[in-house]
């Protein structure tokens, strides 16, 4: 269904890969630079809203609100789009204190927690997308997205990049930390599928938690040595169920399989 697509945040980690994929599939892609006034005046077609802050949200709270809520509010109010997919995060489940989380369940936040500027601003972006677009909006709650291209953010991405340079890895983390990982290419597949799905919230996740120790065993089997500097044993985050995504025909590849194939490529 190629046509016009707009990728807000096309210079970022997810947005850049998405824009490349869309162009390869025959889409005309508009990738506005930050502050481009045409974003609010021209026709946008299918919008993927990938703008946001992650690691530095606490240091830049006002920029976080602008990126997660204010700008998407302006895009929705200008109303030059056919459909909108808003990238949020499974981090919004952290306040639920339960083993599993489903998209339909209410979220829990502590407004007094400075960290919640991220959660609350994303939640507001979600609300505007679902409730103020006349049934033309969908939300993608992204789990821990990883890749091994230079500059890819996140703990696992940095781990995979470091493996290119050495077989002896000392990691400033604990083997007990568990996360739900999804590769960048599977994330892009999910976003494109969500664009043709129902106007609702989707977890873009594998639907299973994997510990650092589990991944380290994959490295060790492939010939790497891995040491962690911490023995912390935190409570794992809620497992984001991925049944809605599976109903669209998208299933993330298990992280251990992806890592194993990557390491085999390094040895070749």
Buried (B, 14 or more C-beta within 10 A) or exposed (E): EEEBBBBBBBBBBBBBBBBBBBBEEEBEBBBBEEEEEEBBEBEBBBBBBBBBBBEEBEEEBEEBBBBBBBBBBEBBEEEBBBBBBBBBBBBBBBBBEEEEBBBEBEBEBEEEEEBBBBBBBBBBBBBBBBEBBEEBBBBBBBBBBBBBEEEBBBBBBBBBBBBEEEEEBEBEBBBBBBBBBBBBBBBBBBBBBBBEBEBEBBBBBBBBBBBBBBBBBBBEEBEBEBEBEEEEEEEBBBBBBBEBBEEBEBBBBBBBEBBBEBBEEBEE
